[in-house]
């Protein structure tokens, strides 16, 4: 006769489903026009506590300026005060939609080597942004939930 198996505790917390990024999206996206001075971009990043500004042309997203791109531009031009967003904007904006699931979003960001993904609606208008940090916080929470279950069920750990 085999000993009875201990009852399995139910998983704690919500379980990760292939959900969309809609729950993670930041809808208050910081934007600026192409002719915005770099100093204004930096001030907006500080005020809004973000690391990027989506550059728009007639309200259509055309690129992004990040805190990193500003910092790296200092290597070639230490005095960037006279520069504008158009001088630093990353062309070929990589975007997604709020309907993308978390894993597709991660794969796109990995493939395109970006940490921020502006999200567009059906008409191509900017509807939000999701960051790698947002995704990692979500996934770390899920890993913590899984680790808790394992720890509860594995007395040797």
N, C-alpha and C positions, 0 to 999 in steps of 0.2 A: 504494500500500500504506500503510495507516494504522499509526502506531506502536503497539506493544503497550501496553495499559493496565497500570499497576503493580498488583500484587496488593493486594487490600483486606485490611487487618489485621482480625482478628476484634474485635468490640466487647469492651471490657474491663468487668469487673464484671458484676453481675447486671442483667438487663434488666427494666424496669418492666412489670409485667403489671397488669391491673385486679384487683389483689389486695385482700383484705379488710383491715380495720384490726386484725384479730386479732393480727398480729405487732407492732403498735405499742401496743396497749392496756396501760395501767398498771392492774394488778389490785389494788394496794394503795391504794385510794381513801381519802382522809381524809374522815371523816364526823363529823357532830355532830347532836345533837338540837336542836329549836327553842329550848329554854330555855338553851342554852349561852351564857355571857357572851362578848362580843366579844373581850375580852382572852385568853380561852382559845382562841378561833379563831385569833387572831394568833399565839399561842405554837405552836399545832399547825402552822400554815403555816411558821413559821420552823424548827421541829424537823424537819419532813418535807421542807422545801425545795420547797414547792408554792405556787401562787398562788390556790388555791381550796379550799373545803370544801363537800362535798355535804351538804345538810341533809336529815335523815331524820325521819320520824314513824313510830314502830313499825317501824323498819327499811325503810320504803318511802321512796324518794327523792322529795322534794317541791320542792326548789329548790337554789340554790347561792349561796354568799357568796364573792365574789372579793376579792383584795387591792385591786383598783380600786374596788369598791363601798364598801369600808371607807374608803379614802382620800377618795372623793367625799363620803361622809357627813360628813366633818369640816367641810365647808363650812357645813352647816346646824346641826351640833351638834359643836363642837370637843371636848367632853368626852363621848366615847362609851363610857366605862368602864361605865356603868350599863346599856348596851343589850345586847340578846341577839341571837342569830342570827335569831330570828323578826322582829326589827325591820329587818334588812338583807337578808333572803333574797329572791332574785329568784324571783318566782312564775312559774308556767307553764313549768316546767323543760323545756328542749329536750333530747331524748335521741336515741340511736341504738342500733344493735346491732352486735355484733362481726362479723356477716355482711355489713355494708355494705362496699362497695368504697371505696378511697381517694378516688376522684373524687366519688362520691355523698356521702361524708362532707364533703369540701371544699365541695361545693355547698350542703349543708344548713347548714354553719357560716356560709357567706357569706350565704345567704338569711335566716337567723335572726339574723345579726350577733352570733355568739358565738365565743369562742376556745377554749372547753372543751366537750366533748360527753360527758356521762356515758352509759355504755352499759348497757343492760338485757338480761337473759336472757329466755327465752320466758315466764317467770312474772312478769316485770316487776320482778325483783329487780336491784339494782345489781351489775354484774359487772366494771366497770372504767371507765376514763375515757381519752379521747384528746384531745390538745391540738393547736392549730394549730401550735405549735412542733414537735411530733412529726412532723406531716405535712410541714412545710416542710423539716425535716432530711432526710427520706426523699426528697422531690422534688429538693432541691438536690443530693443525691448522684447521683441519676439524671441531672440536667442536667450535672453534672461528667463523668459517663461519656460522655454524648453529645458534649460539648465536646471531650473527649480524642480521640474518633474523628474529629471534624471537623478538629481541629488536625493530626492525623496525616495526614489525606488532603488537606489544603489547604496546600501549601507557602507560599502567599502570606500566611498568617496568622501 
